[in-house]
Structure formats: C-alpha cells, structure tokens
Amino acid sequence: MKMGDLLFVYGTLRREGGCHGVLNFGATFVTDEYVAGTMYDVGRFPALTLEGDTHIRGEVYRIDNPELPARLDRYEGCPNLYQRRKVRTIYGHDVWVYVFVRPVEGLPVVKSGDWLKEAA
C-alpha cells in the first residue's frame, strides 16, 4: 500500500467503529462500498474472508500519509492475523482490504455483512 491507494475498511475502523481514530493519521473518506466475501464474528472485531458472496458493507479511504500503511499493519496484526489483499469492490474500485488468515471454523457468521449493524 502506498500514497494514493484505496483501502476498504469493514469493522472497527469504520466511521462509527471504536477504532476509527487510527485513520485520522492520514486517510480521506472516499465512499461507502461493498466487497464480496464472508464476515465472521471474532468477538470484539470482525474477520473477512474472500470466499462467499455476501455483500460486506464498508468504507473506502484514500491513503494520504506514507506512514499509515505500517501503522495499519500493526493495528491489524499483519501478517499473522490478517493479510492485505487487493480486491475489486462491487462498484468497481480497486482497494486494499485486510483479510483474516486464521481458521474460521466454528466462528459465527455475520449474515447481514454489516459489522456495525450486528455489533450494535
């Protein structure tokens, strides 16, 4: 990820999420969006896999600070908990997204695809 790249966030980093402040370090909101996949409830945060066809609700941000990707990697536990992947959103944006890399067997599925709706 570099300056100008787009990032898709779907959980605690969204505007109403408890950790949105991490993005205040150098990202600009672009639009609300969706990616296809499956979302799981890990407890205090969601986990996204790219398998499945649920429309996962999230937000797209433009990276404006060259230090932000390293900060996000630390926050997301990359590469041991999540890995960054490039995907295309439902409306055609090419974005980076953090994808869960641990086993998901037994985790509850967030059927709505909207973490903030389910967590509320």
C-alpha positions as CSV (number, residue, x, y, z in Angstrom):
1,M,0.0,0.0,0.0
2,K,1.3,3.5,-0.9
3,M,0.1,7.1,-1.0
4,G,-3.0,7.4,-3.1
5,D,-4.0,3.8,-2.8
6,L,-7.5,3.0,-1.7
7,L,-8.3,1.0,1.5
8,F,-11.6,-0.8,2.3
9,V,-12.5,-1.0,6.0
10,Y,-15.4,-3.0,7.3
11,G,-15.3,-3.2,11.1
12,T,-13.8,-1.2,13.9
13,L,-12.1,1.3,11.5
14,R,-15.4,2.5,10.0
15,R,-16.6,6.0,11.0
16,E,-18.9,4.6,13.7
17,G,-16.3,2.0,14.8
18,G,-14.5,2.2,18.0
19,C,-11.0,2.5,16.4
20,H,-11.8,4.9,13.6
21,G,-9.2,7.3,15.0
22,V,-6.4,5.2,13.5
23,L,-7.4,6.5,10.1
24,N,-7.1,10.1,11.3
25,F,-3.4,9.7,10.9
26,G,-3.6,10.1,7.2
27,A,-6.7,8.8,5.3
28,T,-9.5,10.6,3.5
29,F,-13.0,9.1,3.2
30,V,-14.0,8.4,-0.4
31,T,-17.3,6.5,-0.4
32,D,-19.4,3.7,1.1
33,E,-18.9,0.4,-0.7
34,Y,-19.2,-3.4,-0.6
35,V,-16.9,-6.3,-1.3
36,A,-18.0,-9.9,-1.8
37,G,-17.0,-12.4,0.8
38,T,-18.0,-13.8,4.2
39,M,-17.7,-12.0,7.5
40,Y,-17.2,-13.7,10.9
41,D,-17.7,-12.5,14.4
42,V,-14.4,-13.0,16.3
43,G,-15.7,-11.2,19.4
44,R,-14.5,-7.6,19.6
45,F,-13.9,-7.4,15.9
46,P,-14.9,-8.9,12.6
47,A,-13.0,-11.2,10.3
48,L,-13.4,-11.1,6.5
49,T,-12.6,-13.9,4.1
50,L,-12.9,-13.5,0.3
51,E,-14.8,-16.8,-0.1
52,G,-18.6,-16.4,-0.4
53,D,-20.9,-13.9,-2.0
54,T,-22.3,-11.8,0.8
55,H,-22.0,-8.1,0.2
56,I,-19.8,-6.9,3.0
57,R,-20.6,-3.3,3.9
58,G,-17.7,-0.9,4.4
59,E,-16.0,2.3,3.6
60,V,-13.2,3.3,1.1
61,Y,-10.4,5.6,2.2
62,R,-7.6,7.1,0.2
63,I,-4.1,6.8,1.9
64,D,-2.7,10.3,2.3
65,N,0.2,9.6,4.7
66,P,3.1,7.3,3.7
67,E,3.4,6.1,7.3
68,L,-0.2,5.0,7.6
69,P,0.2,1.6,5.9
70,A,2.8,0.5,8.5
71,R,0.5,1.7,11.3
72,L,-2.4,-0.2,9.9
73,D,-0.4,-3.3,9.5
74,R,0.5,-3.2,13.2
75,Y,-3.1,-2.5,14.2
76,E,-4.4,-5.4,12.1
77,G,-1.8,-7.9,13.3
78,C,-0.4,-8.3,9.7
79,P,0.7,-10.8,8.6
80,N,-0.2,-13.2,11.4
81,L,-3.8,-12.4,12.0
82,Y,-4.7,-10.5,8.7
83,Q,-3.0,-10.1,5.4
84,R,-3.5,-7.2,2.9
85,R,-5.1,-8.2,-0.4
86,K,-6.1,-6.2,-3.4
87,V,-9.7,-6.7,-4.5
88,R,-12.3,-5.0,-6.6
89,T,-15.4,-3.7,-4.9
90,I,-19.0,-4.3,-6.0
91,Y,-18.9,-0.8,-7.7
92,G,-15.5,-1.3,-9.3
93,H,-13.0,0.4,-7.0
94,D,-9.6,-1.4,-6.7
95,V,-8.9,-1.4,-3.0
96,W,-6.7,-3.0,-0.4
97,V,-8.5,-4.9,2.3
98,Y,-7.3,-6.8,5.4
99,V,-8.3,-10.5,5.1
100,F,-8.4,-12.9,8.1
101,V,-5.8,-15.7,7.8
102,R,-6.7,-17.8,10.8
103,P,-9.2,-20.7,10.8
104,V,-12.8,-19.6,10.8
105,E,-14.4,-22.9,11.6
106,G,-16.9,-22.5,14.5
107,L,-17.0,-18.7,14.3
108,P,-20.4,-17.1,14.0
109,V,-21.2,-15.7,10.5
110,V,-22.3,-12.1,10.3
111,K,-25.1,-12.8,7.9
112,S,-26.0,-9.2,7.1
113,G,-22.4,-8.4,6.1
114,D,-22.6,-5.2,8.2
115,W,-20.4,-5.5,11.4
116,L,-21.7,-2.2,12.9
117,K,-25.3,-3.3,12.4
118,E,-24.6,-6.7,14.1
119,A,-22.4,-5.2,16.9
120,A,-25.0,-2.6,17.8
